[in-house]
Amino acid sequence: MTAKALCVGINKFANLPQASWLNGCVNDAEDMAAMLLKRPDFGPNDVTVLLEAEATKAKVMAALTKLVKDDAVDHIVFSFSSHGTQVPDKNGDEKVDHVDEAFACYDIDQSGRDWDRNTVIIDDELKTLFASVGKNVLVEVVLDTCHSGTGLRSLDLLPGRRPRFLPPPTPLGIKALEPKSDPKGFQDEVKQIPAATRPVLFAACLAKQVASDAPFGDHYNGAFTYYFLRALKGADKTRADVLEAVGKSLVAADFPQRPQLEAVAKAKDVPFGTRWS
């Protein structure tokens, strides 16, 4: 199996005030890369890490598209740690909440009352890209971000903890995007991809919850990434086992977020990095 990975982590943003910056996203990307480089499928030139100013929308999408379009690659890992947000739906596919989930890149910027779609990655863009992979290509996606502040609780605001969510940049933008029901998550988009090419998606939380950025000793991480990497250590566990272990760890540490795994049933019963029959 020829494996390649792209690990993205963004703490600081060119056009956001420091109060909106994060602490653990760069560590997430570097820790994910270090984990992959210990695996036999990945050589020293097989993992690309984009951090901070390197992680503009154009550069992230170009690097990810290059992986997806490379016919020599049959195992792709994409991890992304940053803020999530929402932008108005433009193509009418969001029938319930009328918003698209979006992933904040280093150059996220305002356009009118909303975020500029040229500076955030839209969930529809990822869906289209991942749906284009070949049938025998294993794609694994690890997203440590969130797209709704409706689940914000006092526990998320303990010293050192920050939610990985950015509301729209203006009061009008917030009012326009207030969902009338539970928000649709990127995992719902993944479900629409045919089973033969559907990626394996690990997400930090439910669509209506907040993903936490927090200290673990003197090291900051996303809570999901920290426990995900810890769960992968030791004997091979199935992806379902990893999800269960991460969920238990988050509960034990009083993080009110519940990790998600979206994949075809057979993919849940084999370890991370493994293609199912």
C-alpha positions in Angstrom: 0.0 0.0 0.0 1.4 3.4 -1.0 0.4 5.9 1.7 0.5 9.6 1.9 -0.8 12.1 4.5 -1.6 15.7 4.9 -1.7 17.1 8.5 -3.0 20.6 9.0 -2.9 22.7 12.2 -3.7 26.3 12.7 -3.5 28.2 16.0 -3.0 31.8 14.7 -5.0 33.5 12.0 -4.0 36.4 9.8 -7.2 38.4 10.2 -8.5 37.3 13.6 -7.8 39.0 16.9 -5.5 37.0 19.3 -8.5 36.3 21.5 -9.8 34.0 18.8 -6.5 32.1 18.4 -6.1 28.5 19.6 -3.3 26.7 21.4 -3.3 23.0 20.4 -3.9 22.8 16.7 -0.2 22.9 15.7 0.6 20.2 18.2 -2.3 18.1 16.8 -0.9 18.2 13.3 2.7 17.5 14.5 1.6 14.7 16.8 -0.6 13.1 14.0 2.4 13.3 11.7 4.7 11.7 14.2 2.2 8.8 14.8 1.9 8.2 11.0 5.7 8.2 10.5 6.0 5.4 13.0 3.8 3.2 10.9 5.4 1.0 8.2 3.3 2.4 5.4 4.7 5.9 5.7 8.2 7.0 4.7 9.9 10.3 5.7 8.7 12.0 2.5 5.1 10.7 2.7 3.7 13.1 5.3 3.1 16.7 4.6 2.5 19.1 7.5 1.0 22.5 6.9 1.1 24.9 9.9 -0.1 28.4 10.5 0.7 30.7 7.5 1.4 27.7 5.3 -2.2 26.6 5.7 -4.2 29.0 3.6 -7.2 27.7 1.8 -5.4 27.6 -1.5 -2.4 25.7 -0.2 -4.5 23.2 1.8 -6.8 22.4 -1.1 -4.0 22.2 -3.5 -2.1 19.7 -1.3 -5.2 17.6 -0.7 -6.2 17.6 -4.3 -2.7 16.5 -5.3 -3.1 13.5 -3.0 -6.5 12.6 -4.2 -5.5 12.8 -7.8 -2.3 10.8 -7.4 -3.0 7.4 -9.0 0.0 5.9 -7.3 -1.5 6.5 -3.8 -4.0 4.0 -2.4 -4.0 5.2 1.2 -4.7 8.8 2.1 -4.8 10.3 5.6 -6.1 13.9 6.1 -6.1 15.5 9.5 -7.3 19.1 10.1 -7.2 21.0 13.4 -8.6 24.5 13.5 -11.7 26.5 14.1 -14.9 25.4 12.4 -17.6 27.8 11.5 -20.7 28.2 9.3 -21.5 30.0 6.1 -24.8 30.4 4.2 -25.7 27.5 1.9 -25.3 28.5 -1.7 -26.5 25.4 -3.6 -29.7 24.5 -1.7 -28.5 21.1 -0.5 -28.9 22.1 3.2 -32.6 21.7 3.4 -32.9 21.8 7.2 -30.5 24.5 8.6 -29.6 26.3 5.3 -25.9 26.6 6.3 -22.7 24.9 5.1 -20.1 23.7 7.6 -16.8 25.4 7.0 -13.2 24.9 8.1 -11.2 28.0 9.0 -7.9 28.4 7.2 -5.1 30.7 8.1 -6.4 33.4 5.8 -10.0 33.3 7.0 -11.5 36.8 6.4 -14.8 38.6 6.4 -16.9 39.3 3.4 -19.9 41.4 4.2 -21.8 39.9 7.1 -20.3 36.5 6.7 -17.0 34.7 6.3 -15.4 34.9 2.8 -15.9 31.4 1.2 -12.5 31.9 -0.6 -10.8 31.7 2.8 -12.6 28.7 4.4 -13.0 25.1 3.2 -16.7 24.3 2.6 -18.0 20.8 3.5 -19.4 20.5 0.0 -15.9 20.9 -1.4 -14.5 18.1 0.7 -17.4 15.9 -0.2 -16.9 16.4 -3.9 -13.2 15.8 -3.6 -13.4 12.7 -1.5 -16.2 11.3 -3.8 -13.7 11.4 -6.7 -11.2 8.9 -5.3 -10.8 5.4 -6.9 -12.7 2.5 -5.5 -9.6 0.8 -4.1 -8.2 3.9 -2.3 -8.5 4.1 1.5 -9.2 7.6 2.7 -9.1 8.3 6.4 -10.1 11.8 7.7 -9.6 13.1 11.2 -11.3 16.4 12.0 -10.7 18.1 15.3 -12.9 21.1 14.9 -16.6 22.0 15.4 -19.2 24.0 13.6 -21.8 25.0 16.2 -21.7 26.9 19.4 -25.1 25.6 20.6 -23.5 22.9 22.8 -21.3 25.4 24.6 -21.3 24.8 28.4 -19.4 26.3 31.3 -17.1 23.3 31.3 -15.8 24.4 27.9 -14.7 27.7 29.4 -12.5 26.4 32.2 -9.1 28.1 32.3 -7.0 26.9 29.3 -10.0 25.4 27.4 -11.3 27.0 24.3 -14.0 26.0 21.9 -12.8 25.4 18.3 -15.8 27.3 16.9 -16.0 30.7 15.3 -19.4 32.3 14.9 -20.1 34.4 11.9 -18.2 37.7 12.1 -21.2 40.1 12.5 -24.5 40.2 14.5 -26.4 40.1 11.2 -24.5 37.0 10.1 -25.1 35.3 13.4 -28.9 36.0 13.2 -29.1 34.8 9.6 -27.5 31.5 10.4 -29.2 30.6 13.6 -30.4 27.1 12.9 -34.1 26.2 13.3 -33.2 22.7 14.2 -30.2 20.4 14.9 -27.4 21.4 12.5 -26.3 19.0 9.8 -22.8 17.7 10.2 -20.1 16.8 7.7 -20.6 13.2 8.7 -24.1 13.5 7.1 -22.3 14.7 3.9 -20.0 11.7 4.0 -23.0 9.3 4.2 -24.1 10.5 0.8 -20.8 9.3 -0.9 -21.3 5.9 -2.4 -20.0 3.1 -0.2 -17.3 2.0 -2.6 -15.5 5.3 -2.3 -16.7 6.5 1.1 -13.9 7.8 3.3 -13.5 6.8 7.0 -14.3 9.9 9.0 -13.4 10.5 12.7 -14.9 13.7 14.0 -14.3 15.4 17.3 -18.0 15.8 18.3 -21.6 15.8 17.3 -22.7 18.5 14.9 -24.4 20.4 17.7 -21.5 20.1 20.1 -18.2 22.0 20.8 -14.7 20.5 20.3 -12.3 21.5 23.0 -8.8 22.9 22.7 -7.2 22.2 26.1 -3.9 21.7 28.1 -2.7 18.2 28.9 0.1 18.8 31.4 2.2 21.4 29.7 1.2 20.3 26.2 -1.9 21.7 24.4 -4.0 19.6 22.1 -7.5 19.2 20.8 -9.1 16.9 23.4 -10.2 14.5 20.7 -6.8 14.3 19.0 -5.1 13.8 22.4 -7.3 10.8 23.3 -7.4 9.5 19.7 -3.6 9.2 19.5 -3.5 7.6 23.0 -6.2 5.1 22.0 -4.1 4.0 18.9 -1.1 3.0 21.0 -0.5 -0.6 21.9 -2.3 -3.6 20.4 -4.3 -3.0 17.3 -7.8 -2.0 18.0 -10.7 -1.8 15.5 -11.8 1.7 14.6 -14.9 1.1 16.6 -12.8 0.2 19.6 -10.8 3.4 19.2 -14.0 5.4 19.1 -15.2 3.8 22.2 -11.9 4.4 24.0 -11.8 8.1 23.0 -15.4 8.5 24.1 -14.7 7.0 27.5 -11.6 9.2 28.0 -13.5 12.4 27.1 -16.3 11.5 29.6 -13.8 10.7 32.3 -12.0 14.1 31.8 -15.3 16.0 31.8 -15.2 17.1 28.2 -18.9 17.4 27.0 -18.2 16.2 23.4 -18.9 12.8 21.9 -16.6 11.7 19.1 -18.1 10.4 15.8 -17.1 7.6 13.4 -18.7 7.6 10.0 -17.7 4.7 7.6 -19.2 1.6 6.0 -19.9 -1.1 8.6 -16.9 -3.3 7.6 -14.5 -0.4 8.0 -15.4 0.0 11.7 -14.4 -3.6 12.4 -10.8 -3.3 11.3 -7.9 -1.2 12.7 -7.0 2.3 11.6 -4.9 2.2 8.5 -6.5 -1.0 7.3 -8.6 -1.6 4.2 -11.6 -3.9 4.6 -12.4 -6.7 2.2 
